[in-house]
């Protein structure tokens, strides 16, 4: 697979503040390609295809928005638990595009099924397998309400299929992760390993997301691939559980969009022993590894929030319930006043108090403790005795800010991850369609 140099030279494609590029290991049974349909008009890759030559079990979670894309609607109608391919386009969300958007997607599905069927007939095994449109999943991301450019996409499908490669070096993964970006400034990738029984299991994942990230995932996509042999119903159950404290614990601007999708695909090539129960202890390591990978990707999304300069962790502890801790955490993390104070490096902890109050949760003001990093700033209903404004101002210059709220009325806790709100956010979103 040829790497599109325009992606590498694009100023939007940079390394993460989270660290160096992470190399992903190949997943047997998976082939990948990415090409340009010139949806952006600059030649960057905007179509991505993941093909499972012998099929894959899968599980997926989608946005809870009441307005959804044609791709989401298509996927929700697929009742099979075994798929052959996933195709993603950027630039156009194919949302609120009426019957033409749905028909355009169906034409793409028909063309893709024919091309993949032809490919299977050319397999060294010499066995022709018909790839049905019901074997295909789709994802879209980009501008809502614009005509879906299905002909541009359809015309590039033969090349997209032709360029499928089983060899998955770091450049192939980078190319695929770059091709699903919109306003992202860098591709997002993560890798984990674990064991099911005595078999080594590999898990590779990519994600896109920037802005409109909120509970229920908003404008974000994440695709995770493993060689594990796990039934689809178990994959979905584990993914849903993992998503609750990873992708659904992040927020950039509190908005929820229309195209959210997180999916996991399992090729079964690791040939681990068959799992008959989702509570099987041998799946615990897999769940932990999947959680680490998902949290890594989720944090990368927050770090890459539109115009973001600071990564912020809001920890609420000592709550009566998980719901209470989560509500207060998101009330703080979604507050424009809190986020702009962080952007301005202002330790205005009064805005934290405000956000706790507006959550609607019944708290004991006299029991609340607030920390910025290791600095205690408030307790017993007032400013902390040893509070030092200068120390806090220095701490607020850090790239990573931790805010801890201890309610001291219970044992429940929840972590929310967010970013600051800068002038760049306004500039990016005011010019989003250009």
C-alpha positions in Angstrom: 0.0 0.0 0.0 1.3 3.4 -1.0 1.3 6.0 1.7 -0.3 9.3 0.5 2.4 11.9 1.1 -0.2 14.6 1.1 -1.4 13.2 4.5 2.1 13.3 5.9 2.7 16.8 4.6 -0.7 18.1 5.7 -0.2 20.5 8.7 -3.2 18.9 10.3 -1.4 15.6 10.7 0.9 15.8 13.7 2.1 13.7 16.5 0.0 13.5 19.7 0.8 15.5 22.9 0.2 12.1 24.5 3.5 10.8 23.1 5.2 9.2 20.2 3.5 7.2 17.5 2.5 3.8 18.7 3.2 0.9 16.4 0.3 -1.5 15.9 0.9 -5.1 15.2 -0.9 -6.9 12.3 -4.2 -8.6 12.9 -4.4 -11.8 10.9 -7.6 -12.0 8.7 -7.8 -8.3 8.2 -6.9 -6.3 5.1 -6.8 -2.5 4.9 -6.8 0.2 2.2 -7.3 4.0 2.0 -7.7 6.2 -1.1 -8.8 9.7 -2.1 -12.2 10.4 -3.7 -11.2 14.0 -3.6 -14.1 14.9 -1.3 -12.0 17.6 0.3 -10.6 18.9 -3.1 -7.0 18.6 -2.0 -6.2 15.0 -2.7 -6.1 13.7 0.8 -7.2 10.2 1.6 -10.9 10.3 2.6 -12.1 6.7 2.0 -11.0 3.7 4.1 -11.9 0.1 3.8 -11.4 -2.8 6.3 -11.9 -6.2 4.8 -12.1 -9.5 6.6 -11.3 -12.2 4.1 -12.9 -14.9 6.2 -15.4 -12.6 7.9 -15.4 -11.3 11.5 -17.6 -11.3 14.6 -18.4 -7.8 15.7 -20.1 -5.6 18.3 -20.9 -1.9 18.0 -22.4 1.0 20.0 -23.9 4.0 18.3 -25.0 7.5 19.2 -28.1 8.1 21.2 -29.0 11.1 19.1 -32.5 11.1 17.8 -31.2 12.4 14.4 -28.8 9.8 12.9 -26.9 9.4 9.6 -27.7 7.1 6.8 -24.7 5.0 7.8 -26.0 4.5 11.3 -29.5 3.7 10.0 -27.9 1.1 7.6 -25.9 -0.6 10.4 -28.8 -0.8 12.8 -30.8 -2.7 10.2 -28.0 -5.3 9.9 -29.2 -8.2 12.0 -26.2 -10.5 11.2 -23.5 -11.2 13.8 -20.8 -11.8 11.2 -19.5 -9.2 8.7 -17.1 -9.0 5.8 -16.2 -5.3 5.5 -16.4 -1.8 7.0 -16.1 1.3 4.8 -15.7 4.9 6.1 -15.9 8.2 4.3 -15.0 11.6 5.7 -16.0 15.2 4.7 -19.7 14.4 4.4 -21.8 13.0 7.3 -24.7 11.8 5.0 -27.0 13.0 7.7 -30.3 14.9 7.0 -29.8 14.1 3.3 -33.2 12.5 2.8 -34.0 9.6 0.5 -31.1 10.5 -1.9 -28.6 10.0 0.9 -30.0 6.5 1.7 -30.2 5.5 -1.9 -26.7 6.8 -2.6 -25.4 4.6 0.3 -27.3 1.6 -1.1 -25.6 2.1 -4.5 -22.2 2.2 -2.8 -23.0 -1.0 -0.9 -24.0 -2.7 -4.1 -20.8 -1.6 -5.9 -18.7 -2.6 -2.9 -20.3 -6.1 -2.6 -19.6 -6.8 -6.3 -16.0 -5.6 -6.1 -15.4 -7.7 -3.0 -17.1 -10.7 -4.5 -14.8 -10.4 -7.5 -11.8 -10.2 -5.2 -12.8 -13.3 -3.4 -13.0 -15.2 -6.7 -9.4 -14.2 -7.4 -8.3 -15.7 -4.1 -5.4 -18.3 -4.2 -7.9 -20.8 -2.7 -10.0 -20.4 -5.9 -13.2 -20.3 -4.0 -15.8 -17.7 -5.0 -17.7 -16.3 -2.1 -20.6 -13.9 -2.7 -20.2 -10.8 -0.5 -23.8 -9.6 0.2 -24.7 -6.0 1.0 -25.9 -7.3 4.4 -22.3 -8.3 5.1 -21.2 -4.6 5.0 -21.0 -1.9 7.6 -20.5 1.8 7.0 -19.5 5.0 8.8 -19.5 8.6 7.7 -18.2 11.8 9.3 -18.2 15.4 8.2 -20.7 18.2 7.4 -24.4 17.6 8.1 -27.1 18.4 5.6 -25.0 18.6 2.4 -25.8 16.3 -0.6 -24.0 13.0 -0.2 -21.3 12.7 -3.0 -22.0 9.0 -3.6 -20.9 8.9 -7.2 -17.4 10.2 -6.3 -17.2 7.5 -3.6 -18.7 4.8 -5.8 -16.2 5.5 -8.6 -13.3 4.9 -6.3 -14.5 1.6 -4.9 -12.6 -0.6 -7.5 -9.3 1.1 -6.6 -10.1 0.9 -2.9 -10.6 -2.8 -3.2 -7.6 -3.3 -5.5 -5.3 -1.7 -2.9 -6.4 -3.9 0.0 -3.3 -5.3 1.7 -3.0 -7.9 4.5 0.5 -6.4 5.4 -0.2 -4.0 8.2 3.0 -2.1 9.0 2.9 1.2 10.9 2.5 3.2 7.7 -0.6 1.3 6.7 -2.2 1.9 10.1 -1.1 5.6 10.0 -2.7 5.9 6.5 -6.0 4.4 7.7 -6.1 6.5 10.8 -5.3 9.6 8.8 -8.0 8.9 6.3 -10.9 9.0 8.8 -9.8 12.5 10.2 -11.9 15.7 9.8 -10.8 18.6 12.0 -8.4 16.3 13.9 -4.8 17.5 14.0 -3.3 14.0 14.1 -4.2 10.4 13.7 -5.1 8.4 16.8 -3.9 4.8 17.3 -3.5 2.4 20.1 -2.4 -1.2 20.7 -2.7 -3.8 23.5 -2.0 -7.4 24.1 -3.5 -10.0 26.5 -4.1 -13.7 26.8 -7.2 -15.8 26.6 -6.1 -19.1 28.1 -2.6 -19.7 26.7 -3.1 -17.8 23.5 -1.7 -14.4 22.8 -4.4 -11.9 21.7 -3.6 -8.8 19.7 -5.9 -5.7 19.8 -5.3 -2.7 17.4 -7.5 0.4 17.3 -7.8 3.8 15.6 -10.1 6.7 16.3 -11.1 10.1 15.1 -12.8 12.9 17.1 -12.4 16.5 17.7 -15.1 18.8 18.9 -18.7 17.8 19.5 -17.4 15.1 21.9 -19.8 14.5 24.7 -21.5 11.6 26.5 -22.7 9.1 24.0 -19.6 9.8 22.0 -20.8 12.6 19.6 -18.7 13.2 16.4 -16.3 10.5 16.9 -15.5 7.2 15.3 -13.4 4.3 16.7 -12.6 1.0 15.1 -11.0 -1.8 17.1 -9.6 -5.0 15.6 -8.6 -8.2 17.4 -7.6 -11.8 16.4 -9.5 -13.2 19.3 -12.2 -15.8 18.9 -15.1 -14.3 20.8 -18.8 -14.4 19.8 -20.4 -11.2 18.6 -22.9 -11.1 21.5 -20.1 -11.2 24.0 -18.0 -8.6 22.0 -21.0 -6.2 22.1 -21.5 -6.7 25.9 -17.9 -6.1 26.7 -17.6 -3.1 24.4 -20.7 -1.5 25.9 -19.3 -1.9 29.4 -15.9 -0.6 28.4 -17.4 2.4 26.5 -19.2 3.6 29.7 -15.9 4.7 31.4 -13.8 5.5 28.3 -15.5 7.1 25.2 -18.5 8.1 27.3 -16.4 9.8 29.9 -15.0 12.5 27.6 -16.3 15.8 26.6 -15.0 18.7 24.5 -17.9 21.0 24.2 -21.0 19.1 25.5 -22.5 18.7 22.1 -23.7 15.3 20.9 -23.8 14.6 17.2 -25.3 12.2 14.7 -22.7 9.8 13.5 -21.1 8.3 16.6 -19.9 4.8 16.3 -17.5 2.5 18.2 -17.1 -1.0 16.8 -14.9 -4.0 17.5 -14.2 -6.8 15.0 -12.8 -10.2 15.9 -11.3 -12.4 13.2 -10.8 -15.5 15.4 -7.4 -16.2 14.0 -5.7 -16.4 17.4 -7.6 -19.8 17.7 -8.1 -19.4 21.5 -10.4 -21.8 23.1 -14.1 -21.1 22.5 -15.8 -18.9 25.0 -19.4 -19.9 26.0 -20.0 -17.4 28.8 -19.4 -13.6 28.8 -18.5 -14.0 32.5 -15.8 -16.6 31.8 -12.8 -15.5 33.9 -10.5 -16.1 30.9 -12.2 -13.0 29.3 -11.2 -10.7 32.1 -7.7 -10.0 30.8 -9.3 -9.2 27.4 -11.7 -6.8 28.9 -9.0 -5.0 30.8 -6.8 -4.8 27.7 -9.7 -3.4 25.7 -10.4 -0.9 28.4 -6.8 0.3 28.4 -6.9 0.7 24.6 -10.3 2.5 24.6 -9.2 4.9 27.3 -6.0 5.6 25.5 -8.0 6.5 22.3 -10.6 8.5 24.2 -7.9 10.6 25.9 -6.2 11.2 22.6 -9.5 12.6 21.3 -9.7 15.0 24.2 -6.1 16.1 23.8 -6.9 16.8 20.2 -10.1 18.8 21.0 -10.6 21.7 18.6 -8.2 24.4 19.7 -7.3 22.6 22.9 -4.1 23.5 24.7 -4.7 21.6 28.0 -5.8 18.1 29.0 -8.1 18.2 32.0 -9.1 15.4 34.3 -12.1 16.0 36.6 -12.2 13.5 39.5 -15.3 13.4 41.6 -14.9 11.1 44.7 -16.9 10.6 47.9 -20.3 10.7 46.2 -23.4 8.9 47.2 -23.7 7.1 43.9 -22.0 6.7 40.5 -24.8 8.8 38.9 -24.1 11.6 41.3 -20.4 11.5 40.7 -20.9 11.4 36.9 -23.4 14.3 36.9 -21.2 16.6 38.9 -18.1 15.6 36.9 -19.8 16.5 33.6 -21.3 19.7 35.1 -17.8 20.8 35.8 -16.2 19.5 32.6 -18.8 21.0 30.3 -18.9 24.5 32.0 -17.6 27.1 29.5 -16.6 29.3 32.6 -14.5 26.5 34.0 -13.0 25.6 30.6 -12.1 29.3 29.7 -10.6 29.8 33.2 -8.3 26.9 32.5 -7.5 28.3 29.1 -6.6 31.6 30.7 -4.5 29.8 33.4 -6.7 31.3 36.0 -7.2 29.1 39.2 -10.8 30.3 39.6 -12.0 27.6 41.9 -15.2 29.5 42.5 -16.3 28.3 39.0 -15.9 24.7 40.2 -18.3 25.6 43.1 -20.7 27.1 40.7 -20.6 24.0 38.5 -21.2 21.7 41.5 -24.2 23.7 42.4 -25.8 23.8 39.0 -25.6 20.0 38.7 -28.8 19.7 40.7 -27.3 17.1 43.1 -27.9 17.5 46.8 -24.5 18.0 48.4 -23.2 19.1 51.8 -21.4 22.4 51.2 -19.5 22.2 54.4 -18.0 18.8 53.5 -16.7 19.6 50.0 -13.0 19.6 49.3 -11.5 20.9 46.1 -7.9 20.2 44.9 -6.0 21.5 41.8 -3.3 18.9 41.4 -1.9 18.4 44.9 -3.0 21.8 46.1 -6.0 22.0 48.5 -7.9 25.1 47.6 -11.3 24.8 49.4 -12.7 22.9 52.4 -15.4 23.2 55.1 -17.4 25.6 53.0 -14.6 28.1 52.5 -11.1 28.8 51.1 -8.4 26.4 52.5 -6.3 27.8 55.3 -3.0 27.2 53.5 -4.3 28.4 50.0 -1.5 30.1 48.0 -2.7 31.8 44.8 0.8 32.0 43.4 1.3 28.3 43.7 -1.9 27.7 41.9 -1.0 30.1 39.1 2.1 28.2 38.4 0.2 24.9 38.4 -2.3 26.3 35.9 0.6 26.7 33.4 0.9 22.9 33.1 -0.4 21.1 29.9 -2.2 18.6 32.1 -4.6 19.8 34.8 -6.2 17.6 37.5 -9.2 18.8 39.4 -10.4 16.7 42.3 -13.7 17.2 44.1 -14.3 15.2 47.2 -18.0 15.4 48.3 -17.3 13.4 51.5 -20.8 11.9 51.6 -20.2 8.4 50.1 -17.8 6.1 48.4 -18.8 6.4 44.7 -16.4 8.0 42.2 -16.2 8.9 38.5 -13.5 10.4 36.2 -14.3 12.8 33.4 -11.8 13.9 30.8 -12.0 17.2 29.0 -9.9 20.1 27.6 -9.8 23.9 27.8 -11.9 26.2 25.6 -9.8 28.6 23.6 -10.3 31.2 20.9 -9.0 28.7 18.4 -12.2 26.6 19.0 -14.3 29.5 17.8 -12.1 30.0 14.7 -12.2 26.3 13.8 -15.9 25.9 14.1 -16.8 29.3 12.6 -15.0 28.2 9.5 -15.8 24.5 9.6 -17.3 24.1 6.1 -14.5 26.0 4.3 
